[in-house]
Amino acid sequence: MRCNDDAIKQSVCIYQAILADVDKTYPMRGGGGIGSIKGTSTWDYKVKILQEGRTDHIDYTVRIGAGGKVKIVGKKESTESHGPPHTPLGPPIRR
């Protein structure tokens, strides 16, 4: 696929590059998996990975180089905590 032919092909190539990077580099294999991948601008994307009690965020900046190859040029990781754990049938556990 030529990633610089049109906007749809470009998006598909960018998503594939991001998914390959997450698969290769993200260490936590449990949890709820990938919750979303969202383009926030032409070259910036946000990935949410769902874990118990938190969401891990990975912000990517990409470029498409010569020959249509996607290159990840920036990557920033952060974590959002969701507070105390909940029991399956009740309110939050008080500690």
DAMO-V992074 format. One record per residue. N is the residue number from 1. RES is the residue in three letters. SS is DSSP state (hx for helix, st for strand, lp for the rest). NEAR is the number of other C-alpha atoms within 8 Angstrom. Layout:
BEGIN
N,RES,SS,NEAR ; N,RES,SS,NEAR
END
This chain:
BEGIN
1,MET,lp,3 ; 2,ARG,lp,7 ; 3,CYS,lp,15 ; 4,ASN,lp,10 ; 5,ASP,lp,7 ; 6,ASP,lp,7 ; 7,ALA,hx,7 ; 8,ILE,hx,6 ; 9,LYS,hx,12 ; 10,GLN,hx,11 ; 11,SER,hx,9 ; 12,VAL,hx,9 ; 13,CYS,hx,10 ; 14,ILE,hx,10 ; 15,TYR,hx,9 ; 16,GLN,hx,8 ; 17,ALA,hx,11 ; 18,ILE,hx,10 ; 19,LEU,hx,8 ; 20,ALA,hx,8 ; 21,ASP,hx,9 ; 22,VAL,hx,8 ; 23,ASP,hx,7 ; 24,LYS,hx,6 ; 25,THR,hx,6 ; 26,TYR,lp,8 ; 27,PRO,lp,4 ; 28,MET,lp,5 ; 29,ARG,lp,6 ; 30,GLY,lp,6 ; 31,GLY,lp,8 ; 32,GLY,lp,9 ; 33,GLY,st,9 ; 34,ILE,st,9 ; 35,GLY,st,9 ; 36,SER,st,8 ; 37,ILE,st,10 ; 38,LYS,st,7 ; 39,GLY,st,9 ; 40,THR,lp,8 ; 41,SER,lp,6 ; 42,THR,lp,5 ; 43,TRP,lp,9 ; 44,ASP,st,11 ; 45,TYR,st,12 ; 46,LYS,st,13 ; 47,VAL,st,13 ; 48,LYS,st,12 ; 49,ILE,st,12 ; 50,LEU,st,12 ; 51,GLN,st,11 ; 52,GLU,lp,7 ; 53,GLY,lp,9 ; 54,ARG,st,11 ; 55,THR,st,13 ; 56,ASP,st,12 ; 57,HIS,st,12 ; 58,ILE,st,11 ; 59,ASP,st,12 ; 60,TYR,st,14 ; 61,THR,st,11 ; 62,VAL,st,12 ; 63,ARG,st,9 ; 64,ILE,st,10 ; 65,GLY,lp,8 ; 66,ALA,hx,5 ; 67,GLY,hx,7 ; 68,GLY,hx,9 ; 69,LYS,lp,8 ; 70,VAL,st,12 ; 71,LYS,st,9 ; 72,ILE,st,11 ; 73,VAL,st,8 ; 74,GLY,st,8 ; 75,LYS,st,9 ; 76,LYS,st,7 ; 77,GLU,st,8 ; 78,SER,st,7 ; 79,THR,st,8 ; 80,GLU,st,8 ; 81,SER,st,7 ; 82,HIS,lp,7 ; 83,GLY,lp,6 ; 84,PRO,lp,8 ; 85,PRO,lp,7 ; 86,HIS,st,8 ; 87,THR,lp,8 ; 88,PRO,lp,4 ; 89,LEU,lp,4 ; 90,GLY,lp,6 ; 91,PRO,lp,6 ; 92,PRO,st,8 ; 93,ILE,lp,8 ; 94,ARG,lp,4 ; 95,ARG,lp,2
END
